[in-house]
Amino acid sequence: MENIGYETEEINKIKKFCEDNDTNYVLNDDEPQGEEYVHFYFVGTYEGREVIFDTAMFTLRLYHSSLLYEKAEEEAEKQFPTYKRTNFDDLSEAEIEKIIDSTDENEEVEVFKMEIIDELEDTEAIKVKEYIEINTDFDYGIALEIGLNVEELTDSIISDFVNKYKTNTLILDETLYSYKTEEEEEN
């Protein structure tokens, strides 16, 4: 299958949108966006060839939270042999509601997972640093996943990232960070 993220016509669509809107990236309207997660496209070069970068950007806090939850899920599977992780992406809203409303074991598992997360936060067992992952084996251009140590992802942060990435002047913070949930910080 041809990767249309390398095709001139597709690249020109992104460039035109950027030019018409005085920006250097295009939000992917098919994906949810938020203060801590953005999915966007921009045109750059890779190995001397122009290409579209299909980009998912996260705050380090959100990335850290996802790693905590993933670890808690692993521990829950060990502790509760009948517990299986649920891939919510493949379920309808009705199916999700049914899972949430079902059995006391689910409540017990959720409490267990929250205890694991609290322990991991208290011991700062999971630390993260700014990162970029590049996937060239992708169906639309090149995939980038980025984690940045910022409170929220604003237009200026995204635009600054794109400019620095395209000019090879991006410097990632190598400091390791650990976060506590918002409720913990308020106490």
Secondary structure, DSSP 8 states (H G I E B T S, - for coil): ---GGG-HHHHHHHHHHHHHTT-S-EE-TTS---SSEEEEEEEEEETTEEEEEEEEEEEHHHHHHHHHHHHHHHHHHHH-TT-----GGGS-HHHHHHHHHS-HHHHHHHHHHHHHHHHHHHHT---B--EEEEESS-SSSEEEEEEE--SS--HHHHHHHHHHHHTT--------B----HHHHH-
